[in-house]
Amino acid sequence: MVVDIKQKSRFNLQPINQRVSVTFNYGVYFTQNLFELKNPTLAQVITADGETKPKKIVAVIDAGILQFQPELVKQLVAYIQFYAEILALAAQPMIISGGEAAKNDPTLLEQIHQLIEAAGLCRHSYVLAIGGGAVLDLVGYAAATAHRGIRLIRIPTTVLAQNDSGVGVKNGINAFGKKNFLGTFAPPYAVINDSAFLTTLDDRDWRSGIAEAIKVALIKDAKFFDFIHSHTTALGRRDMETMQQIVYRCAQLHLEHIANSGDAFEMGSSRPLDFGHWAAHKLEHLTNYRLRHGEAVAIGIALDSTYSYLLGLLDCSDWQRIMNTLSALGFTLYVPELAQKLSQPEHPDCLFRGLTEFREHLGGELTLTLLQGIGKTIEVHKVDLSLYRQAISLLCEFYNTSWEELQ
């Protein structure tokens, strides 16, 4: 039977057009030594909801932090007991392994859901996520999907999480060999950045977070890039005041984009904040996450900056400043996985497969952000793979420091 789709409904019912507008408000706070008893930040954040009875809380903590702060769990428990009129610990803190492995293990998601259920949390309860970006992504996804959303307070412990992933609206885990295949757009209740956590980072994690600051500076703020460029020595010697300025400005630029871009939940095909990320996400997978996210982002920035230069969009002096800044900070800008299977763009082990996966993740047509100058971008919808191969060759020629030399 053939149905005439032009035929009117016999009831002549018109569509109901629904429009829902929702405003999200959340604060990003900056403090030091959050769980000292005389630091009221966390208690004040929670009492700001105006509700009077003590709030149920569970905490999920990145195990990596405890290597450097073994008293953290004890401090957290003591803090909640000190503010017992406001806070109530509903279960013992859960300790989970951090790093990208946390996002690759679906059993961890189930364990967090079980913790939330057993603790009797509701939508007026709180989940504290304390850790690096991967743990925040996982715990955020669990909180967003339990009861369709439990209040999440992120307490990022790395540079990368404090200036980028921890302040945004995305949560997710990896699946089917693809980064963030499962996830939600769910703003946190609050984010609390404690600079004391940054003192415990190793040099790789200290450096990794700077890559996201360079990224947002390149696409949003030339003066910010100048600041990073002129403070590479200070960052190399781990000057905390400089790092705090970097974290603050980077977080500010990310939040301004989320609020004002008109596409906070990425309904379109454009994602300028992911400059350099199509390659970074693929490189993380190709290296079995030997690369930290920020290290992969640095390579992705170098690759797309070089491609922009070869395409005639970016002048040589700007390109050199970008590459010199990345190098001065100690980033490795070439790994062998960049060059494997380049003649087979759709091969799962080819970097260029990352272009397809990037488009699939967003939907719509391929949209990449490239540089026309420092602080000036352009979106393109097609790429010249031969020029990308040339860009990879340039990275190999000039920046081929073997991975073993960095260990």
Wavefront OBJ file of the C-alpha trace (Angstrom):
o trace
v 0.000 0.000 0.000
v 1.341 3.427 -0.961
v 0.787 6.222 1.543
v 0.385 9.754 0.250
v 2.549 11.733 2.654
v 0.993 14.970 1.394
v -2.465 13.853 2.452
v -3.777 15.819 5.439
v -4.655 14.090 8.650
v -8.330 13.230 8.626
v -8.537 14.911 12.004
v -6.703 17.973 10.654
v -4.600 18.224 13.846
v -1.792 20.772 13.756
v 1.648 20.067 15.221
v 2.290 21.222 18.754
v 5.510 23.196 18.721
v 7.208 23.090 22.087
v 10.045 25.359 23.170
v 11.870 24.856 26.456
v 14.425 27.331 27.778
v 16.555 26.358 30.747
v 19.148 28.533 32.453
v 22.068 26.854 34.198
v 24.048 28.716 36.852
v 27.135 27.314 38.509
v 30.189 28.829 40.119
v 33.857 28.029 39.593
v 35.656 28.768 42.862
v 39.370 29.163 43.557
v 40.903 28.302 46.911
v 43.821 26.593 48.631
v 43.729 23.626 51.031
v 40.017 23.041 50.566
v 39.623 20.473 53.348
v 41.268 22.467 56.108
v 38.634 22.896 58.811
v 38.894 26.683 58.728
v 38.277 26.792 54.975
v 34.479 27.216 54.608
v 34.384 27.138 50.795
v 32.796 23.706 50.312
v 30.296 24.232 53.147
v 29.322 27.643 51.773
v 28.848 26.275 48.261
v 26.467 23.615 49.523
v 24.481 25.877 51.876
v 23.948 28.341 49.022
v 20.949 26.258 47.894
v 19.022 27.648 50.877
v 17.921 24.260 52.196
v 18.331 23.837 55.950
v 18.744 20.134 56.706
v 22.134 18.400 56.312
v 22.867 17.281 52.753
v 23.784 13.700 51.940
v 27.174 13.421 50.287
v 29.210 10.656 48.685
v 32.733 11.152 47.392
v 34.638 9.377 44.643
v 38.385 9.950 44.776
v 41.138 9.409 42.222
v 43.564 6.876 43.743
v 46.505 8.698 42.199
v 46.045 11.623 44.573
v 46.463 9.424 47.633
v 50.042 8.626 46.664
v 50.894 12.248 47.426
v 48.163 13.096 49.939
v 47.604 9.877 51.901
v 45.640 11.754 54.581
v 43.078 13.112 52.111
v 40.282 10.667 52.995
v 40.795 11.308 56.705
v 40.765 15.069 56.082
v 37.556 14.839 54.041
v 35.782 12.784 56.707
v 36.940 15.179 59.438
v 35.767 18.167 57.393
v 32.281 16.733 56.922
v 32.073 15.877 60.628
v 33.164 19.426 61.529
v 30.306 20.834 59.410
v 27.803 18.183 60.539
v 24.950 20.684 60.722
v 25.294 21.121 56.960
v 26.911 17.967 55.600
v 26.290 14.243 56.084
v 28.586 11.581 54.677
v 26.215 8.903 53.359
v 28.916 6.304 52.620
v 32.645 5.856 52.946
v 34.533 7.559 50.087
v 35.077 5.341 47.063
v 38.635 5.147 45.724
v 39.048 4.364 42.018
v 41.988 4.207 39.649
v 42.483 7.382 37.657
v 43.757 8.140 34.197
v 42.110 7.146 30.946
v 41.737 3.569 32.185
v 38.895 4.825 34.388
v 36.928 5.783 31.282
v 37.638 2.447 29.613
v 36.250 0.280 32.429
v 32.420 0.067 32.363
v 32.376 -1.804 35.689
v 33.471 1.393 37.453
v 30.351 3.166 36.210
v 28.202 0.397 37.662
v 30.064 0.544 40.984
v 29.437 4.287 41.299
v 25.761 3.784 40.496
v 25.633 1.092 43.172
v 27.254 3.477 45.664
v 24.670 6.163 44.905
v 21.786 3.699 45.231
v 23.044 2.125 48.445
v 23.628 5.548 50.021
v 20.048 6.556 49.276
v 20.971 9.705 47.403
v 18.320 11.842 45.716
v 18.407 14.848 43.411
v 19.030 17.117 46.391
v 22.103 15.115 47.406
v 25.674 15.697 46.295
v 28.383 13.667 44.618
v 31.921 14.960 45.104
v 34.268 14.008 42.278
v 37.878 14.523 43.363
v 40.533 13.810 40.760
v 41.880 14.316 37.304
v 39.837 14.877 34.170
v 39.158 11.207 33.435
v 37.737 10.570 36.911
v 35.641 13.742 36.705
v 34.262 12.616 33.330
v 33.335 9.182 34.677
v 31.828 10.369 37.964
v 29.996 13.167 36.165
v 28.423 10.645 33.800
v 27.366 8.459 36.722
v 25.867 11.414 38.602
v 24.045 12.684 35.516
v 22.447 9.302 34.827
v 21.455 8.352 38.397
v 17.939 9.626 39.102
v 18.390 11.579 35.831
v 20.764 13.886 37.655
v 22.297 14.214 41.109
v 24.109 17.403 42.052
v 27.771 17.105 41.116
v 30.588 19.094 42.691
v 33.823 18.727 40.769
v 37.095 19.142 42.644
v 39.734 18.939 39.882
v 43.247 18.005 40.945
v 45.242 18.544 37.735
v 46.027 21.595 35.629
v 44.130 20.096 32.710
v 41.014 19.511 34.789
v 41.137 22.881 36.564
v 41.493 24.974 33.422
v 39.474 22.958 30.896
v 37.617 19.677 31.299
v 36.560 20.215 34.898
v 34.853 23.568 34.329
v 32.647 22.657 31.358
v 29.332 20.887 30.866
v 30.431 17.548 29.428
v 30.759 14.115 31.020
v 31.567 10.826 29.382
v 33.319 7.492 29.091
v 34.969 5.677 26.229
v 33.342 2.810 24.329
v 33.895 0.859 21.107
v 37.463 2.150 20.958
v 36.208 5.731 20.663
v 36.811 8.552 23.107
v 33.712 9.861 24.917
v 31.330 7.724 22.856
v 28.957 7.596 25.839
v 28.238 10.793 27.712
v 25.971 13.634 28.716
v 25.776 17.399 28.652
v 25.093 18.103 32.313
v 26.497 21.197 34.022
v 27.944 20.627 37.493
v 26.433 22.162 40.606
v 29.809 23.792 41.253
v 33.532 23.477 40.554
v 36.148 24.117 43.246
v 39.758 24.534 42.125
v 42.263 23.945 44.922
v 45.742 25.078 43.852
v 47.376 22.940 46.565
v 46.654 19.828 44.493
v 48.856 21.157 41.689
v 51.978 21.053 43.853
v 51.830 17.240 43.868
v 51.776 16.777 40.079
v 54.691 15.224 38.244
v 56.252 17.265 35.460
v 54.268 15.545 32.711
v 50.915 16.335 34.297
v 52.013 19.878 35.183
v 52.963 20.458 31.548
v 50.001 18.644 29.996
v 47.422 21.109 31.225
v 49.254 24.010 29.633
v 48.416 22.563 26.204
v 44.731 23.430 26.652
v 45.696 26.963 27.682
v 47.768 27.313 24.505
v 44.844 25.989 22.471
v 42.305 28.436 23.827
v 44.805 31.304 23.579
v 45.487 30.525 19.913
v 41.804 30.589 18.990
v 40.539 33.248 21.413
v 43.143 35.587 22.871
v 46.449 36.621 21.276
v 47.501 38.523 24.421
v 47.037 35.381 26.480
v 49.263 33.488 24.057
v 51.871 36.240 24.415
v 51.711 35.775 28.188
v 52.280 32.020 27.893
v 55.068 32.543 25.343
v 56.885 34.997 27.617
v 56.495 32.824 30.732
v 57.722 29.458 29.443
v 60.750 29.612 31.745
v 58.612 30.374 34.799
v 56.249 27.535 33.921
v 59.203 25.205 33.416
v 60.431 25.906 36.936
v 56.865 25.376 38.231
v 56.123 28.897 39.382
v 52.720 28.581 41.064
v 51.674 32.207 40.667
v 52.172 32.002 36.902
v 50.287 28.724 36.734
v 47.380 30.153 38.719
v 47.073 32.995 36.221
v 47.108 30.476 33.365
v 44.462 28.291 35.010
v 42.204 31.262 35.756
v 42.351 32.843 32.290
v 42.002 29.516 30.498
v 38.967 28.550 32.598
v 37.486 32.004 32.022
v 37.841 31.731 28.228
v 36.306 28.251 28.192
v 33.351 29.386 30.287
v 32.797 32.486 28.147
v 32.679 30.297 25.038
v 30.257 27.807 26.586
v 27.953 30.630 27.713
v 28.143 32.878 24.656
v 28.811 30.704 21.609
v 25.119 29.939 21.180
v 25.850 26.202 21.045
v 26.667 25.184 24.615
v 25.467 21.619 24.073
v 27.086 21.271 20.628
v 23.975 20.792 18.540
v 25.800 21.981 15.430
v 28.827 20.645 13.587
v 31.353 23.222 14.771
v 33.476 22.892 17.884
v 36.268 25.503 17.858
v 37.334 24.601 21.394
v 38.502 21.303 19.923
v 41.220 22.914 17.814
v 43.870 20.218 17.404
v 41.697 17.584 19.051
v 40.714 15.441 16.075
v 44.310 14.214 15.922
v 44.788 14.249 19.701
v 41.872 11.908 20.380
v 43.061 9.491 17.726
v 46.662 9.604 18.968
v 45.563 8.774 22.502
v 43.910 5.626 21.187
v 46.752 4.731 18.795
v 49.323 4.996 21.581
v 47.164 2.968 23.979
v 47.004 6.136 26.098
v 50.766 6.210 26.548
v 50.267 9.885 25.737
v 48.549 12.026 28.327
v 45.589 13.955 26.891
v 47.470 17.246 27.084
v 50.522 15.733 25.404
v 48.339 14.504 22.554
v 46.658 17.930 22.334
v 50.087 19.591 22.016
v 50.863 17.357 19.029
v 47.416 18.055 17.559
v 47.993 21.800 17.921
v 51.398 21.478 16.269
v 49.912 19.441 13.415
v 46.968 21.755 12.703
v 49.152 24.855 13.074
v 51.621 23.399 10.581
v 48.780 22.472 8.223
v 47.421 26.033 8.539
v 50.888 27.326 7.634
v 51.254 25.018 4.623
v 47.762 25.973 3.460
v 48.844 29.628 3.396
v 46.518 30.703 6.209
v 49.137 31.232 8.909
v 52.306 33.218 8.286
v 55.711 31.713 8.980
v 56.576 33.914 11.967
v 53.351 32.998 13.816
v 53.860 29.326 13.013
v 57.399 29.446 14.380
v 56.268 31.205 17.584
v 53.673 28.495 18.189
v 56.138 25.682 17.602
v 58.851 27.339 19.682
v 56.445 27.876 22.578
v 55.366 24.233 22.576
v 58.977 23.082 22.370
v 60.153 25.466 25.105
v 57.570 23.979 27.460
v 59.031 20.532 26.838
v 56.333 18.988 24.658
v 57.270 16.216 22.252
v 55.705 17.114 18.915
v 56.199 13.879 17.021
v 55.428 10.241 17.814
v 55.686 7.338 15.308
v 51.930 6.747 15.388
v 51.483 9.990 13.453
v 52.937 8.406 10.329
v 51.576 4.860 10.296
v 49.227 3.688 7.525
v 49.026 7.202 6.011
v 48.354 5.743 2.552
v 45.186 4.081 3.908
v 43.089 6.940 5.352
v 40.241 4.691 6.523
v 42.493 2.115 8.183
v 41.699 1.933 11.935
v 45.377 2.524 12.725
v 45.715 5.562 10.459
v 45.669 9.001 12.034
v 43.355 10.247 9.266
v 40.669 7.861 10.478
v 40.406 10.374 13.306
v 38.852 12.866 10.870
v 35.976 10.485 10.190
v 35.532 9.724 13.879
v 35.571 13.439 14.713
v 32.801 14.106 12.162
v 30.782 11.110 13.385
v 31.060 12.288 16.987
v 29.601 15.705 16.158
v 27.324 14.747 13.295
v 26.772 16.810 10.160
v 29.619 17.759 7.874
v 33.277 17.728 8.817
v 34.170 21.037 10.455
v 37.718 21.811 11.538
v 39.052 24.974 13.116
v 42.311 26.271 11.622
v 44.417 29.345 12.320
v 44.583 32.503 10.225
v 46.772 34.096 12.863
v 47.303 33.908 16.584
v 43.877 34.575 18.072
v 42.161 34.377 14.665
v 40.454 31.263 13.297
v 38.644 29.969 10.246
v 36.445 26.908 9.827
v 37.009 24.501 6.927
v 34.933 21.557 5.781
v 37.441 19.785 3.558
v 41.064 18.829 4.075
v 44.005 18.158 1.776
v 45.494 14.890 3.015
v 48.660 15.408 0.965
v 49.312 18.649 2.863
v 48.630 16.897 6.150
v 51.186 14.251 5.155
v 53.632 17.070 4.463
v 52.852 18.585 7.859
v 53.572 15.242 9.526
v 56.883 15.061 7.641
v 57.825 18.509 8.943
v 57.061 17.461 12.512
v 59.147 14.342 12.021
v 62.046 16.335 10.565
v 62.182 19.074 13.179
v 60.695 17.571 16.335
v 61.479 13.860 16.243
v 62.581 13.332 19.828
v 62.166 9.652 20.566
v 59.734 8.739 23.314
v 62.412 6.770 25.143
v 64.510 9.940 25.555
v 61.677 11.509 27.544
v 61.372 8.756 30.133
l 1 2 3 4 5 6 7 8 9 10 11 12 13 14 15 16 17 18 19 20 21 22 23 24 25 26 27 28 29 30 31 32 33 34 35 36 37 38 39 40 41 42 43 44 45 46 47 48 49 50 51 52 53 54 55 56 57 58 59 60 61 62 63 64 65 66 67 68 69 70 71 72 73 74 75 76 77 78 79 80 81 82 83 84 85 86 87 88 89 90 91 92 93 94 95 96 97 98 99 100 101 102 103 104 105 106 107 108 109 110 111 112 113 114 115 116 117 118 119 120 121 122 123 124 125 126 127 128 129 130 131 132 133 134 135 136 137 138 139 140 141 142 143 144 145 146 147 148 149 150 151 152 153 154 155 156 157 158 159 160 161 162 163 164 165 166 167 168 169 170 171 172 173 174 175 176 177 178 179 180 181 182 183 184 185 186 187 188 189 190 191 192 193 194 195 196 197 198 199 200 201 202 203 204 205 206 207 208 209 210 211 212 213 214 215 216 217 218 219 220 221 222 223 224 225 226 227 228 229 230 231 232 233 234 235 236 237 238 239 240 241 242 243 244 245 246 247 248 249 250 251 252 253 254 255 256 257 258 259 260 261 262 263 264 265 266 267 268 269 270 271 272 273 274 275 276 277 278 279 280 281 282 283 284 285 286 287 288 289 290 291 292 293 294 295 296 297 298 299 300 301 302 303 304 305 306 307 308 309 310 311 312 313 314 315 316 317 318 319 320 321 322 323 324 325 326 327 328 329 330 331 332 333 334 335 336 337 338 339 340 341 342 343 344 345 346 347 348 349 350 351 352 353 354 355 356 357 358 359 360 361 362 363 364 365 366 367 368 369 370 371 372 373 374 375 376 377 378 379 380 381 382 383 384 385 386 387 388 389 390 391 392 393 394 395 396 397 398 399 400 401 402 403 404 405 406 407
